[in-house]
Amino acid sequence: MSHVYKHIELTGSSPEGIEDAVNQALTRASRTIHDMRWFEVIETRGHIENGKVAHWQVTLKVGFTLEE
């Protein structure tokens, strides 16, 4: 069986760290996007307040299977 995938970009944010930012993006997207299959981190950045990391931002490319 062949599959066709759609790619989208998501950006997650978290004061806890990079992994939590990824999980935040995927968890939120999973409410409306089904059959997500893979992700690729394409950008990592952060927000600085008072000389310290306030939160992380991670942009992902996500692939999901199109419904039949």
Rosetta blueprint (number, residue, H / E / L):
1 M L
2 S L
3 H L
4 V L
5 Y E
6 K E
7 H E
8 I E
9 E E
10 L E
11 T E
12 G E
13 S E
14 S E
15 P L
16 E L
17 G L
18 I H
19 E H
20 D H
21 A H
22 V H
23 N H
24 Q H
25 A H
26 L H
27 T H
28 R H
29 A H
30 S L
31 R L
32 T L
33 I L
34 H L
35 D L
36 M E
37 R E
38 W E
39 F E
40 E E
41 V E
42 I E
43 E E
44 T E
45 R E
46 G E
47 H E
48 I E
49 E E
50 N L
51 G L
52 K E
53 V E
54 A E
55 H E
56 W E
57 Q E
58 V E
59 T E
60 L E
61 K E
62 V E
63 G E
64 F E
65 T E
66 L L
67 E L
68 E L
